[in-house]
């Protein structure tokens, strides 16, 4: 099943690194406390570990959660803010884009 990206209202990136071993319930608690909101509003929450080689994305759809995980074997995810728009972009190393 693929998520309908048109239904995603907001995308939030956690400012602090988290224990990437956490699963749905633990990440939902972090999202609710860090963003002071419910995680059931069709928003996508992105978390990373301290070494930035793993990310997890949490999304609630209809009557259940989706949890996506990406682990890079080489390199790190880069987090950078677009200077004009202020949008935060997350990109893996270029070698990983050809998956």
Biopython code that builds the backbone (N, CA, C, O; Angstrom):
import numpy as np
from Bio.PDB.StructureBuilder import StructureBuilder

atoms = [
    (1, "UNK", "N", (0.848, -1.185, 0.000)),
    (1, "UNK", "CA", (0.000, 0.000, 0.000)),
    (1, "UNK", "C", (0.885, 1.237, 0.000)),
    (1, "UNK", "O", (1.894, 1.291, 0.704)),
    (2, "UNK", "N", (0.509, 2.207, -0.778)),
    (2, "UNK", "CA", (1.260, 3.449, -0.861)),
    (2, "UNK", "C", (0.416, 4.564, -0.262)),
    (2, "UNK", "O", (-0.798, 4.617, -0.458)),
    (3, "UNK", "N", (1.072, 5.444, 0.464)),
    (3, "UNK", "CA", (0.372, 6.580, 1.071)),
    (3, "UNK", "C", (0.013, 7.594, -0.009)),
    (3, "UNK", "O", (0.813, 7.877, -0.902)),
    (4, "UNK", "N", (-1.181, 8.126, 0.082)),
    (4, "UNK", "CA", (-1.606, 9.203, -0.797)),
    (4, "UNK", "C", (-1.001, 10.496, -0.256)),
    (4, "UNK", "O", (-1.473, 11.030, 0.747)),
    (5, "UNK", "N", (0.033, 10.994, -0.910)),
    (5, "UNK", "CA", (0.724, 12.184, -0.410)),
    (5, "UNK", "C", (-0.158, 13.428, -0.441)),
    (5, "UNK", "O", (0.141, 14.406, 0.244)),
    (6, "UNK", "N", (-1.231, 13.409, -1.215)),
    (6, "UNK", "CA", (-2.151, 14.546, -1.230)),
    (6, "UNK", "C", (-2.860, 14.711, 0.110)),
    (6, "UNK", "O", (-3.331, 15.801, 0.435)),
    (7, "UNK", "N", (-2.936, 13.636, 0.885)),
    (7, "UNK", "CA", (-3.614, 13.695, 2.182)),
    (7, "UNK", "C", (-2.713, 14.174, 3.314)),
    (7, "UNK", "O", (-3.203, 14.460, 4.406)),
    (8, "UNK", "N", (-1.408, 14.267, 3.075)),
    (8, "UNK", "CA", (-0.492, 14.731, 4.120)),
    (8, "UNK", "C", (-0.663, 16.234, 4.279)),
    (8, "UNK", "O", (-0.414, 16.999, 3.347)),
    (9, "UNK", "N", (-1.092, 16.654, 5.473)),
    (9, "UNK", "CA", (-1.349, 18.072, 5.724)),
    (9, "UNK", "C", (-0.068, 18.839, 6.026)),
    (9, "UNK", "O", (0.146, 19.929, 5.495)),
    (10, "UNK", "N", (0.781, 18.272, 6.875)),
    (10, "UNK", "CA", (2.016, 18.931, 7.294)),
    (10, "UNK", "C", (3.118, 17.895, 7.420)),
    (10, "UNK", "O", (2.852, 16.706, 7.602)),
    (11, "UNK", "N", (4.358, 18.356, 7.323)),
    (11, "UNK", "CA", (5.517, 17.504, 7.565)),
    (11, "UNK", "C", (6.341, 18.180, 8.650)),
    (11, "UNK", "O", (6.734, 19.340, 8.524)),
    (12, "UNK", "N", (6.593, 17.431, 9.717)),
    (12, "UNK", "CA", (7.358, 17.953, 10.845)),
    (12, "UNK", "C", (8.634, 17.144, 11.016)),
    (12, "UNK", "O", (8.613, 15.915, 10.950)),
    (13, "UNK", "N", (9.741, 17.837, 11.235)),
    (13, "UNK", "CA", (11.023, 17.178, 11.478)),
    (13, "UNK", "C", (11.414, 17.453, 12.917)),
    (13, "UNK", "O", (11.491, 18.607, 13.339)),
    (14, "UNK", "N", (11.660, 16.386, 13.672)),
    (14, "UNK", "CA", (12.059, 16.540, 15.073)),
    (14, "UNK", "C", (13.408, 17.252, 15.137)),
    (14, "UNK", "O", (14.331, 16.908, 14.399)),
    (15, "UNK", "N", (13.521, 18.237, 16.015)),
    (15, "UNK", "CA", (14.754, 19.009, 16.141)),
    (15, "UNK", "C", (15.871, 18.208, 16.793)),
    (15, "UNK", "O", (17.042, 18.355, 16.442)),
    (16, "UNK", "N", (15.505, 17.370, 17.732)),
    (16, "UNK", "CA", (16.507, 16.609, 18.470)),
    (16, "UNK", "C", (16.600, 15.198, 17.912)),
    (16, "UNK", "O", (15.636, 14.653, 17.375)),
    (17, "UNK", "N", (17.778, 14.628, 18.052)),
    (17, "UNK", "CA", (17.953, 13.231, 17.663)),
    (17, "UNK", "C", (17.150, 12.367, 18.615)),
    (17, "UNK", "O", (16.905, 12.760, 19.756)),
    (18, "UNK", "N", (16.742, 11.205, 18.161)),
    (18, "UNK", "CA", (15.998, 10.309, 19.043)),
    (18, "UNK", "C", (16.569, 8.902, 18.976)),
    (18, "UNK", "O", (17.346, 8.560, 18.084)),
    (19, "UNK", "N", (16.165, 8.115, 19.930)),
    (19, "UNK", "CA", (16.540, 6.705, 19.953)),
    (19, "UNK", "C", (15.770, 6.033, 18.826)),
    (19, "UNK", "O", (14.569, 5.792, 18.941)),
    (20, "UNK", "N", (16.454, 5.738, 17.757)),
    (20, "UNK", "CA", (15.801, 5.239, 16.549)),
    (20, "UNK", "C", (15.245, 3.830, 16.734)),
    (20, "UNK", "O", (14.557, 3.314, 15.853)),
    (21, "UNK", "N", (15.539, 3.208, 17.871)),
    (21, "UNK", "CA", (14.960, 1.891, 18.161)),
    (21, "UNK", "C", (13.494, 2.004, 18.564)),
    (21, "UNK", "O", (12.778, 1.003, 18.598)),
    (22, "UNK", "N", (13.048, 3.219, 18.868)),
    (22, "UNK", "CA", (11.645, 3.409, 19.252)),
    (22, "UNK", "C", (10.729, 3.019, 18.095)),
    (22, "UNK", "O", (11.069, 3.165, 16.921)),
    (23, "UNK", "N", (9.573, 2.526, 18.468)),
    (23, "UNK", "CA", (8.589, 2.109, 17.477)),
    (23, "UNK", "C", (7.427, 3.103, 17.476)),
    (23, "UNK", "O", (7.586, 4.235, 17.933)),
    (24, "UNK", "N", (6.285, 2.704, 16.978)),
    (24, "UNK", "CA", (5.159, 3.615, 16.777)),
    (24, "UNK", "C", (4.757, 4.351, 18.049)),
    (24, "UNK", "O", (4.672, 5.579, 18.039)),
    (25, "UNK", "N", (4.511, 3.643, 19.135)),
    (25, "UNK", "CA", (4.033, 4.298, 20.356)),
    (25, "UNK", "C", (5.046, 5.292, 20.910)),
    (25, "UNK", "O", (4.673, 6.395, 21.309)),
    (26, "UNK", "N", (6.316, 4.916, 20.938)),
    (26, "UNK", "CA", (7.352, 5.806, 21.454)),
    (26, "UNK", "C", (7.526, 7.046, 20.597)),
    (26, "UNK", "O", (7.667, 8.149, 21.124)),
    (27, "UNK", "N", (7.517, 6.877, 19.287)),
    (27, "UNK", "CA", (7.654, 8.023, 18.387)),
    (27, "UNK", "C", (6.415, 8.910, 18.420)),
    (27, "UNK", "O", (6.530, 10.131, 18.306)),
    (28, "UNK", "N", (5.241, 8.320, 18.574)),
    (28, "UNK", "CA", (4.011, 9.114, 18.683)),
    (28, "UNK", "C", (4.045, 9.983, 19.938)),
    (28, "UNK", "O", (3.598, 11.129, 19.911)),
    (29, "UNK", "N", (4.570, 9.446, 21.031)),
    (29, "UNK", "CA", (4.705, 10.239, 22.260)),
    (29, "UNK", "C", (5.678, 11.394, 22.066)),
    (29, "UNK", "O", (5.408, 12.510, 22.509)),
    (30, "UNK", "N", (6.799, 11.140, 21.411)),
    (30, "UNK", "CA", (7.768, 12.208, 21.142)),
    (30, "UNK", "C", (7.133, 13.285, 20.272)),
    (30, "UNK", "O", (7.268, 14.475, 20.557)),
    (31, "UNK", "N", (6.445, 12.878, 19.219)),
    (31, "UNK", "CA", (5.810, 13.846, 18.319)),
    (31, "UNK", "C", (4.764, 14.674, 19.051)),
    (31, "UNK", "O", (4.705, 15.892, 18.883)),
    (32, "UNK", "N", (3.946, 14.026, 19.855)),
    (32, "UNK", "CA", (2.892, 14.745, 20.584)),
    (32, "UNK", "C", (3.485, 15.740, 21.569)),
    (32, "UNK", "O", (2.970, 16.849, 21.706)),
    (33, "UNK", "N", (4.553, 15.367, 22.254)),
    (33, "UNK", "CA", (5.129, 16.276, 23.251)),
    (33, "UNK", "C", (5.984, 17.359, 22.599)),
    (33, "UNK", "O", (5.930, 18.515, 23.021)),
    (34, "UNK", "N", (6.767, 17.015, 21.586)),
    (34, "UNK", "CA", (7.649, 18.006, 20.971)),
    (34, "UNK", "C", (6.880, 19.034, 20.144)),
    (34, "UNK", "O", (7.259, 20.204, 20.100)),
    (35, "UNK", "N", (5.811, 18.603, 19.494)),
    (35, "UNK", "CA", (5.060, 19.514, 18.641)),
    (35, "UNK", "C", (3.756, 19.985, 19.280)),
    (35, "UNK", "O", (3.021, 20.771, 18.682)),
    (36, "UNK", "N", (3.465, 19.509, 20.492)),
    (36, "UNK", "CA", (2.257, 19.902, 21.236)),
    (36, "UNK", "C", (0.996, 19.758, 20.387)),
    (36, "UNK", "O", (0.191, 20.684, 20.288)),
    (37, "UNK", "N", (0.838, 18.603, 19.786)),
    (37, "UNK", "CA", (-0.325, 18.383, 18.936)),
    (37, "UNK", "C", (-0.639, 16.902, 18.864)),
    (37, "UNK", "O", (0.141, 16.069, 19.324)),
    (38, "UNK", "N", (-1.772, 16.583, 18.292)),
    (38, "UNK", "CA", (-2.133, 15.184, 18.096)),
    (38, "UNK", "C", (-1.406, 14.633, 16.872)),
    (38, "UNK", "O", (-1.138, 15.360, 15.916)),
    (39, "UNK", "N", (-1.098, 13.369, 16.915)),
    (39, "UNK", "CA", (-0.426, 12.750, 15.768)),
    (39, "UNK", "C", (-1.436, 12.125, 14.806)),
    (39, "UNK", "O", (-1.051, 11.448, 13.853)),
    (40, "UNK", "N", (-2.711, 12.350, 15.052)),
    (40, "UNK", "CA", (-3.766, 11.730, 14.247)),
    (40, "UNK", "C", (-4.338, 12.666, 13.187)),
    (40, "UNK", "O", (-5.440, 12.427, 12.694)),
    (41, "UNK", "N", (-3.624, 13.716, 12.830)),
    (41, "UNK", "CA", (-4.182, 14.720, 11.919)),
    (41, "UNK", "C", (-3.600, 14.672, 10.502)),
    (41, "UNK", "O", (-3.551, 15.699, 9.825)),
    (42, "UNK", "N", (-3.168, 13.518, 10.053)),
    (42, "UNK", "CA", (-2.614, 13.345, 8.704)),
    (42, "UNK", "C", (-1.337, 14.144, 8.477)),
    (42, "UNK", "O", (-1.088, 14.623, 7.370)),
    (43, "UNK", "N", (-0.526, 14.290, 9.527)),
    (43, "UNK", "CA", (0.786, 14.907, 9.391)),
    (43, "UNK", "C", (1.844, 13.813, 9.376)),
    (43, "UNK", "O", (1.650, 12.738, 9.944)),
    (44, "UNK", "N", (2.950, 14.096, 8.730)),
    (44, "UNK", "CA", (4.074, 13.170, 8.660)),
    (44, "UNK", "C", (5.151, 13.682, 9.608)),
    (44, "UNK", "O", (5.526, 14.853, 9.551)),
    (45, "UNK", "N", (5.646, 12.814, 10.475)),
    (45, "UNK", "CA", (6.670, 13.174, 11.452)),
    (45, "UNK", "C", (7.954, 12.439, 11.108)),
    (45, "UNK", "O", (7.944, 11.227, 10.893)),
    (46, "UNK", "N", (9.060, 13.173, 11.056)),
    (46, "UNK", "CA", (10.345, 12.592, 10.670)),
    (46, "UNK", "C", (11.317, 12.683, 11.837)),
    (46, "UNK", "O", (11.453, 13.726, 12.476)),
    (47, "UNK", "N", (11.987, 11.572, 12.100)),
    (47, "UNK", "CA", (12.947, 11.462, 13.201)),
    (47, "UNK", "C", (14.264, 10.925, 12.654)),
    (47, "UNK", "O", (14.276, 10.172, 11.680)),
    (48, "UNK", "N", (15.373, 11.313, 13.283)),
    (48, "UNK", "CA", (16.677, 10.791, 12.880)),
    (48, "UNK", "C", (17.494, 10.419, 14.107)),
    (48, "UNK", "O", (17.214, 10.868, 15.219)),
    (49, "UNK", "N", (18.502, 9.596, 13.887)),
    (49, "UNK", "CA", (19.412, 9.239, 14.971)),
    (49, "UNK", "C", (20.598, 10.203, 14.977)),
    (49, "UNK", "O", (20.745, 11.017, 14.065)),
    (50, "UNK", "N", (21.437, 10.111, 15.999)),
    (50, "UNK", "CA", (22.557, 11.042, 16.157)),
    (50, "UNK", "C", (23.568, 10.942, 15.019)),
    (50, "UNK", "O", (24.163, 11.951, 14.640)),
    (51, "UNK", "N", (23.769, 9.771, 14.479)),
    (51, "UNK", "CA", (24.751, 9.633, 13.397)),
    (51, "UNK", "C", (24.161, 9.960, 12.023)),
    (51, "UNK", "O", (24.880, 9.949, 11.024)),
    (52, "UNK", "N", (22.879, 10.245, 11.970)),
    (52, "UNK", "CA", (22.165, 10.660, 10.755)),
    (52, "UNK", "C", (22.252, 9.660, 9.605)),
    (52, "UNK", "O", (22.184, 10.041, 8.436)),
    (53, "UNK", "N", (22.402, 8.398, 9.937)),
    (53, "UNK", "CA", (22.376, 7.404, 8.870)),
    (53, "UNK", "C", (21.045, 6.649, 8.837)),
    (53, "UNK", "O", (20.851, 5.751, 8.017)),
    (54, "UNK", "N", (20.137, 7.021, 9.734)),
    (54, "UNK", "CA", (18.805, 6.399, 9.763)),
    (54, "UNK", "C", (17.739, 7.460, 9.988)),
    (54, "UNK", "O", (17.937, 8.419, 10.734)),
    (55, "UNK", "N", (16.611, 7.267, 9.330)),
    (55, "UNK", "CA", (15.446, 8.100, 9.618)),
    (55, "UNK", "C", (14.241, 7.182, 9.772)),
    (55, "UNK", "O", (14.182, 6.088, 9.211)),
    (56, "UNK", "N", (13.287, 7.670, 10.550)),
    (56, "UNK", "CA", (11.986, 7.012, 10.659)),
    (56, "UNK", "C", (10.934, 8.071, 10.406)),
    (56, "UNK", "O", (11.061, 9.216, 10.839)),
    (57, "UNK", "N", (9.888, 7.667, 9.694)),
    (57, "UNK", "CA", (8.781, 8.567, 9.411)),
    (57, "UNK", "C", (7.505, 7.927, 9.928)),
    (57, "UNK", "O", (7.220, 6.762, 9.652)),
    (58, "UNK", "N", (6.747, 8.703, 10.679)),
    (58, "UNK", "CA", (5.509, 8.233, 11.293)),
    (58, "UNK", "C", (4.336, 8.979, 10.669)),
    (58, "UNK", "O", (4.359, 10.204, 10.549)),
    (59, "UNK", "N", (3.313, 8.228, 10.273)),
    (59, "UNK", "CA", (2.143, 8.824, 9.633)),
    (59, "UNK", "C", (0.900, 8.056, 10.055)),
    (59, "UNK", "O", (0.907, 6.826, 10.100)),
    (60, "UNK", "N", (-0.168, 8.784, 10.366)),
    (60, "UNK", "CA", (-1.439, 8.157, 10.727)),
    (60, "UNK", "C", (-2.407, 8.319, 9.564)),
    (60, "UNK", "O", (-2.615, 9.422, 9.058)),
    (61, "UNK", "N", (-2.995, 7.202, 9.150)),
    (61, "UNK", "CA", (-3.943, 7.218, 8.037)),
    (61, "UNK", "C", (-5.151, 6.362, 8.398)),
    (61, "UNK", "O", (-5.004, 5.232, 8.865)),
    (62, "UNK", "N", (-6.325, 6.896, 8.184)),
    (62, "UNK", "CA", (-7.591, 6.181, 8.414)),
    (62, "UNK", "C", (-7.670, 5.615, 9.827)),
    (62, "UNK", "O", (-8.057, 6.332, 10.749)),
    (63, "UNK", "N", (-7.320, 4.373, 10.017)),
    (63, "UNK", "CA", (-7.459, 3.787, 11.353)),
    (63, "UNK", "C", (-6.173, 3.126, 11.844)),
    (63, "UNK", "O", (-6.220, 2.202, 12.655)),
    (64, "UNK", "N", (-5.023, 3.599, 11.353)),
    (64, "UNK", "CA", (-3.776, 2.999, 11.809)),
    (64, "UNK", "C", (-2.550, 3.807, 11.413)),
    (64, "UNK", "O", (-2.614, 4.702, 10.571)),
    (65, "UNK", "N", (-1.442, 3.468, 12.037)),
    (65, "UNK", "CA", (-0.178, 4.155, 11.789)),
    (65, "UNK", "C", (0.639, 3.446, 10.720)),
    (65, "UNK", "O", (0.566, 2.227, 10.563)),
    (66, "UNK", "N", (1.413, 4.230, 9.993)),
    (66, "UNK", "CA", (2.464, 3.744, 9.113)),
    (66, "UNK", "C", (3.781, 4.139, 9.764)),
    (66, "UNK", "O", (3.899, 5.242, 10.298)),
    (67, "UNK", "N", (4.763, 3.261, 9.727)),
    (67, "UNK", "CA", (6.103, 3.581, 10.212)),
    (67, "UNK", "C", (7.091, 3.163, 9.130)),
    (67, "UNK", "O", (7.211, 1.984, 8.797)),
    (68, "UNK", "N", (7.792, 4.148, 8.593)),
    (68, "UNK", "CA", (8.767, 3.906, 7.533)),
    (68, "UNK", "C", (10.163, 4.073, 8.109)),
    (68, "UNK", "O", (10.406, 4.967, 8.920)),
    (69, "UNK", "N", (11.063, 3.224, 7.694)),
    (69, "UNK", "CA", (12.447, 3.283, 8.157)),
    (69, "UNK", "C", (13.372, 3.271, 6.947)),
    (69, "UNK", "O", (13.147, 2.541, 5.982)),
    (70, "UNK", "N", (14.408, 4.086, 7.018)),
    (70, "UNK", "CA", (15.439, 4.075, 5.975)),
    (70, "UNK", "C", (16.791, 4.081, 6.671)),
    (70, "UNK", "O", (17.061, 4.942, 7.509)),
    (71, "UNK", "N", (17.641, 3.119, 6.325)),
    (71, "UNK", "CA", (18.989, 3.047, 6.881)),
    (71, "UNK", "C", (19.973, 3.092, 5.728)),
    (71, "UNK", "O", (19.911, 2.277, 4.808)),
    (72, "UNK", "N", (20.883, 4.056, 5.788)),
    (72, "UNK", "CA", (21.919, 4.153, 4.772)),
    (72, "UNK", "C", (23.092, 3.269, 5.166)),
    (72, "UNK", "O", (23.532, 3.294, 6.315)),
    (73, "UNK", "N", (23.591, 2.503, 4.238)),
    (73, "UNK", "CA", (24.770, 1.674, 4.503)),
    (73, "UNK", "C", (26.033, 2.521, 4.463)),
    (73, "UNK", "O", (26.999, 2.231, 5.169)),
    (74, "UNK", "N", (26.032, 3.562, 3.643)),
    (74, "UNK", "CA", (27.166, 4.487, 3.543)),
    (74, "UNK", "C", (26.634, 5.907, 3.532)),
    (74, "UNK", "O", (25.586, 6.174, 2.943)),
    (75, "UNK", "N", (27.335, 6.807, 4.166)),
    (75, "UNK", "CA", (26.957, 8.205, 4.144)),
    (75, "UNK", "C", (25.926, 8.563, 5.199)),
    (75, "UNK", "O", (25.548, 7.743, 6.035)),
    (76, "UNK", "N", (25.481, 9.816, 5.137)),
    (76, "UNK", "CA", (24.537, 10.347, 6.119)),
    (76, "UNK", "C", (23.475, 11.165, 5.407)),
    (76, "UNK", "O", (23.711, 11.713, 4.331)),
    (77, "UNK", "N", (22.310, 11.239, 6.019)),
    (77, "UNK", "CA", (21.284, 12.143, 5.526)),
    (77, "UNK", "C", (21.729, 13.565, 5.821)),
    (77, "UNK", "O", (22.303, 13.838, 6.876)),
    (78, "UNK", "N", (21.465, 14.466, 4.892)),
    (78, "UNK", "CA", (21.820, 15.868, 5.092)),
    (78, "UNK", "C", (20.544, 16.651, 5.327)),
    (78, "UNK", "O", (19.573, 16.538, 4.578)),
    (79, "UNK", "N", (20.566, 17.435, 6.368)),
    (79, "UNK", "CA", (19.434, 18.278, 6.718)),
    (79, "UNK", "C", (19.861, 19.710, 6.450)),
    (79, "UNK", "O", (20.792, 20.214, 7.079)),
    (80, "UNK", "N", (19.194, 20.354, 5.535)),
    (80, "UNK", "CA", (19.533, 21.750, 5.285)),
    (80, "UNK", "C", (18.269, 22.542, 5.009)),
    (80, "UNK", "O", (17.299, 22.043, 4.439)),
    (81, "UNK", "N", (18.318, 23.783, 5.432)),
    (81, "UNK", "CA", (17.168, 24.661, 5.276)),
    (81, "UNK", "C", (17.356, 25.499, 4.016)),
    (81, "UNK", "O", (18.402, 26.115, 3.817)),
    (82, "UNK", "N", (16.330, 25.512, 3.172)),
    (82, "UNK", "CA", (16.362, 26.340, 1.975)),
    (82, "UNK", "C", (16.329, 27.791, 2.431)),
    (82, "UNK", "O", (15.429, 28.188, 3.172)),
    (83, "UNK", "N", (17.296, 28.578, 1.998)),
    (83, "UNK", "CA", (17.446, 29.941, 2.514)),
    (83, "UNK", "C", (16.249, 30.838, 2.232)),
    (83, "UNK", "O", (15.853, 31.617, 3.099)),
    (84, "UNK", "N", (15.669, 30.750, 1.050)),
    (84, "UNK", "CA", (14.571, 31.648, 0.707)),
    (84, "UNK", "C", (13.242, 31.219, 1.311)),
    (84, "UNK", "O", (12.531, 32.036, 1.896)),
    (85, "UNK", "N", (12.904, 29.938, 1.174)),
    (85, "UNK", "CA", (11.589, 29.489, 1.625)),
    (85, "UNK", "C", (11.572, 29.041, 3.075)),
    (85, "UNK", "O", (10.511, 28.994, 3.697)),
    (86, "UNK", "N", (12.752, 28.708, 3.626)),
    (86, "UNK", "CA", (12.804, 28.198, 4.990)),
    (86, "UNK", "C", (12.408, 26.739, 5.102)),
    (86, "UNK", "O", (12.302, 26.209, 6.208)),
    (87, "UNK", "N", (12.186, 26.076, 3.964)),
    (87, "UNK", "CA", (11.794, 24.671, 3.958)),
    (87, "UNK", "C", (13.001, 23.810, 4.300)),
    (87, "UNK", "O", (14.097, 24.034, 3.786)),
    (88, "UNK", "N", (12.800, 22.835, 5.158)),
    (88, "UNK", "CA", (13.864, 21.909, 5.526)),
    (88, "UNK", "C", (13.868, 20.753, 4.542)),
    (88, "UNK", "O", (12.850, 20.089, 4.344)),
    (89, "UNK", "N", (15.014, 20.519, 3.928)),
    (89, "UNK", "CA", (15.140, 19.434, 2.960)),
    (89, "UNK", "C", (16.024, 18.343, 3.546)),
    (89, "UNK", "O", (17.029, 18.632, 4.194)),
    (90, "UNK", "N", (15.654, 17.104, 3.320)),
    (90, "UNK", "CA", (16.431, 15.965, 3.791)),
    (90, "UNK", "C", (16.845, 15.171, 2.567)),
    (90, "UNK", "O", (16.003, 14.700, 1.801)),
    (91, "UNK", "N", (18.151, 15.027, 2.390)),
    (91, "UNK", "CA", (18.623, 14.280, 1.233)),
    (91, "UNK", "C", (19.658, 13.252, 1.650)),
    (91, "UNK", "O", (20.505, 13.524, 2.501)),
    (92, "UNK", "N", (19.589, 12.072, 1.051)),
    (92, "UNK", "CA", (20.634, 11.080, 1.279)),
    (92, "UNK", "C", (21.823, 11.400, 0.384)),
    (92, "UNK", "O", (21.718, 12.261, -0.489)),
    (93, "UNK", "N", (22.947, 10.729, 0.581)),
    (93, "UNK", "CA", (24.075, 10.926, -0.338)),
    (93, "UNK", "C", (23.642, 10.618, -1.771)),
    (93, "UNK", "O", (22.766, 9.780, -1.984)),
    (94, "UNK", "N", (24.237, 11.279, -2.740)),
    (94, "UNK", "CA", (23.815, 11.135, -4.131)),
    (94, "UNK", "C", (23.850, 9.706, -4.633)),
    (94, "UNK", "O", (23.024, 9.330, -5.465)),
    (95, "UNK", "N", (24.760, 8.921, -4.163)),
    (95, "UNK", "CA", (24.826, 7.527, -4.612)),
    (95, "UNK", "C", (23.567, 6.756, -4.236)),
    (95, "UNK", "O", (23.240, 5.757, -4.876)),
    (96, "UNK", "N", (22.865, 7.205, -3.211)),
    (96, "UNK", "CA", (21.674, 6.506, -2.750)),
    (96, "UNK", "C", (20.420, 6.912, -3.514)),
    (96, "UNK", "O", (19.389, 6.251, -3.391)),
    (97, "UNK", "N", (20.483, 7.971, -4.290)),
    (97, "UNK", "CA", (19.289, 8.456, -4.975)),
    (97, "UNK", "C", (18.872, 7.562, -6.136)),
    (97, "UNK", "O", (17.738, 7.656, -6.606)),
    (98, "UNK", "N", (19.755, 6.710, -6.599)),
    (98, "UNK", "CA", (19.452, 5.882, -7.761)),
    (98, "UNK", "C", (18.754, 4.577, -7.407)),
    (98, "UNK", "O", (18.653, 3.697, -8.262)),
    (99, "UNK", "N", (18.269, 4.419, -6.181)),
    (99, "UNK", "CA", (17.614, 3.172, -5.746)),
    (99, "UNK", "C", (16.528, 2.729, -6.677)),
    (99, "UNK", "O", (15.893, 1.702, -6.440)),
]
sb = StructureBuilder()
sb.init_structure("model")
sb.init_model(0)
sb.init_chain("A")
sb.init_seg("    ")
for serial, (resi, resn, name, xyz) in enumerate(atoms, 1):
    if name == "N":
        sb.init_residue(resn, " ", resi, " ")
    sb.init_atom(name, np.array(xyz, "f"), 0.0, 1.0, " ", f" {name:<3s}", serial, name[0])
structure = sb.get_structure()
